[in-house]
């Protein structure tokens, strides 16, 4: 199979095909179908800021720059609605462990459009780029007559995403922004330095977001992998501050964590972030527990800039080199700081499937990746502990109880009564009461089980306090 350029620098090969069509007197328009495979995300998350198919939207804008193209977006396995036969199908990919959904889409479209001379299928995105040199990947591409694409399509990168294609009933109020590509850190668990080996940065942001503002997309989500490493970051933040003052933009958010080391060396960046309207700042704590003083300093810098601790998130990778006990110590330290945790379950870049189910025992290790230092029960217990602790931090609770979390279990008076009790007294009525400040291990390290806790029949004494008398 003839190889497409690794960097996918050009989309110009369609010009010759267009000329042939004109010479034959056939259709003058080329029909492009952009496909987002049916990934295992909830329907309501289709337009979630973490999963938006931004690459496809940029490709759409690139194609629509000329009137000879007709472009349609397919989300899942659906045939085109505005034309019969596409001349090209562009399929994107996300995480490597969702690869089966990608090949499912490839199979579907090749079966429906079997002639590669009529319909070219191209496959790009994260998984396709990371596995481009893999023999099994290349063999599958040959089997389905697919042209693989590696890396960022530079020609499409110049265009503002064609958000108008997002038409599934879930409106958005934000736009995706890149002020840089790449990252100078070479973390073993991250593929950014492979996907985007060269760090490239922009000096300003206004020209990139202006088209979106005209569409009403006032909020900004930055997809930079290391926003602070941009040498022009102060200029960009000051630009955003002015736009914020003029009420031209709303909130901003960085999908990736802020580089804590750069933040420590440049604490003024936190003040600029706050003034620019960045919400929910995230920092990473990937390494050992004994590095907590460094993380604490980063959190303090953000708090000094005006952020509330409960709005600060700490990225922590688990199911990795650090064992369960050390991760629990890190979790409890975050509780002491009253910050939330963004827990990231480690899945190697060569992992091609993930059938993780939080309620099932999967100790055989066949369903999803389990690190040698961890067990299935520990993976699920840590995730459960983090979820409960985050609720405690957000709601300012001393403890967590799923029974109490479900408002149907107790009347309003009973709820107030229990919340006013000392923890030891509340345990009588909440058998699932959990105190986040304690290391909580699974009952059986080698077998995961989830027991449904029932509300006890014991009557709850109603404690009513009268409001103080006011003259």
Secondary structure, 3 states (H helix, E strand, C coil): CCCCCCCCCCCCCHHHHHHHHHHHCCCCCEEEEEEECCCCCCHHHCCCCCCCCHHHHHHHHHHCCCCCEEEEEEECCCCCCCCCCCCEEEECCCCHHHHHHHHHHHHHHHHHCCCCCCCEEEECCHHHHHCCCCHHHHHHHHHCCEEECCCCCHHHHCCCCCHHHCCCCCCCCEEEECCEECCCCCCCCCCHHHHCCCCEECCCCHHHHHHHHHCCCCEEEECCCCHHHCCCHHHHHHHHHHHHHCCCCCCEEECCCECHHHHHHCCHHHHHHHHHCECCCEEECCCCHHHHHHHHHHHHHHHHCCCCHHHCEEEEEECCCCCHHHHHHHHHHHHHHCCEEEEEECCCCCCCCCCCCCCCCCCCCCCCCCCCCCCHHHHHHHHHHHHHHHHHHHHCCCCECHHHHCHHHCCHHHHHHHHCCCHHHHCCCCCCCECCCCCCCCCCCCCCCCCCCCCCCCCCCCCCCCCCCCC
